[in-house]
């Protein structure tokens, strides 16, 4: 069993915020694979699927971002999922808008959702798909920036890479994270 989890904040208010790009991509991935995100267990909503004999879950935590690890730990324990079979999809201010990067392990980079997952699982060797949202302008706080909607032109930048993000998740799931890194990381210009 493998787990793909998008990070974000639950509720309609946060739906299109920069911090919710992980949720946005989980909805796209679920549609792409014909999966309904309709199972609720404690701190998560998820759907189950199977492709080429690989069982997987697509999950969105029902906790706020800084408690994402609670859902990861619960589902990983409940479904007996290895940390190496977890893929987290989330926003990253250190990458330019319109880019994404795949990596295995590493630091949390100051991202509270990733820190929560690493702390809860007591490991950090899960796959990460970091989606660039860029940095705020000088006079805008980080929290105000990540908790605001994308501008129209920013939504277009995300739309242009959304299919590649979904495909990269599928390569991680059904082939390997290394194969996904080789295929998609070379496209990044930083």
N, C-alpha and C positions, 0 to 999 in steps of 0.2 A: 504494500500500500504506500502511495506517495501523497504528499500534501502540498498544494499550492495555496498560499494565503496572501491576499491583498491587504495592505494596511490602510486604515482610515479611521474616521470617527463615525459612529452610527447616528442616524437621524437625518431627516429631510434638510435641516438647516445647513449641514456640512456637505451635502451631496456632491456639489460641483467645486468644492474647494481644492486648492493645490495639494493640500495634505491628503486628499482622498483619491489621488490618482491610482493607488493600489486597488481601491474598491471599483473605480471606473473600469480598470482593466480586467478585474475578475468578472464583472458583468459581461464584458465583450468576449472573454474567454469562454464563459459558460454558454453564451449564445452560439459561439463558433462551434462548440462541441455538443450542442444540444442538451445541455445539463440544466436542470432546474435547481436553483439555490433555495430549497424549500424545507430543509431539515434543520430544526433548531435543537441544540443541545447546550444547556447551561449558558456558556458565554460566546456562542458562535452560531452562525447560520451557514449552511454548506450544502453542497450537492455532491453526489457520487457518480463516478463514471468508470468505464473500462474501455480501453483501446489497445489492441494487439496484446491481449492478456495482461495488461498493466492496469491495476486498480488504482484509482486516485480520487482525491477530494479537492474541491474548489471551495475555499472558505473565506468568509469575512467575519472578523471578530465583532462581537456586540459590545465590547468594552471600548473605552476611549483609547486613543493611540498609545498613551504611556502605560497601558495595561495589556497590550496585545499579547504578551507572553503568557497570560493566564489562559487564553483560548488555545494558543499553540501547545502549551503543556497538557491541558486537559485532553485535547483531541489526539495529540501524539501518544499520550499514555493510554487513552481509551481504545484507540485503533492500532496500537503497537507499531507506530511509525518511527523509523530511525531518523535521527537528526539529519543525516546525510541525504534523506529522501524528502526534505522540506525545502520548498522554494518560497521566498518572501519577495513580494513585489511592492515597491514603495517609492515615494518622492525623495529626491536628493537635490539639495541646493548647490552642491559642489559640481554638478554637471550642468552644462548649458541647456536651456529649454530646447526641446526638439531632438535630444539625444538620450540614449540609455546605455547602461553597461551591465554586464553579467559578471559576477564573481562568486567564488566559494570562500566563505569565511571572511576574516578581517575584522577591523574594529567597527564599532557602531557609528563612527563618524559624527557623533553628537545627535544621532536620530533616536529619540526616546522610544519609539516602537521597536526598533532593532535591539536597543539596549534591554528592553523588557523581555524580548524573546530570548536573547543570549543569557540573561540572568535567570529566567524561568527554566530554560532547558539545561542550564549549567554547561552549555557548549555553544560554540559559534560557527561550527563547520557546516552550516546550511547554505544553500545557494541563495544569492540575492540578485534581483533584477532592479537596479537603481534607475529611476526615471528622472531625468533632469528637469528641474523647474526653475533653474537660475536663482540668482540672489535678488533680494529686494533693493530698491533704490535707497540712497543714503538716509533719508528721513523716515523710512518705514521700518518698524520693528519686525523681527523675524516672526513672532507669533501672529502679528497682524497680516503679514505677507502670506504665510502658509494657510491661514484661516480665512483667506479671501478667494473669491472665484477667479478663474482664468479670464483674462480679457479676450475679446473676439479673436484677435490675431494669434494669441497664445493657444487658444482652442484649435486653431487651424494647424499650428506646429505640432500639437499632440495628435491630431487626426492623421497627419502625414506619417507618423511613426507607429500608430496604434496597431496596424496589421503586423508590422515587424515585431512588436513587443509580444503580441499574442502568439505568433509563430515561434518566437524564441522560447517562450514558456513551453510550447508543445515539444520543441526539440529537447529542452531540459528534461521534460517528463518522459518522453517516449524514446529518446536516444540517450543523450548524456549532457550534463552541464558543460563539459569540456568541448563537445561538438558545437554547442550553442555559442560558447565564448569564441571559438575559432571562426564561426560564421558571422557573428554579429558585432563583436567588439572592434573589429578592424574598421568598421564604418564610422567610428567616433572620431571627431575632430575636436580637440580641446585646446 
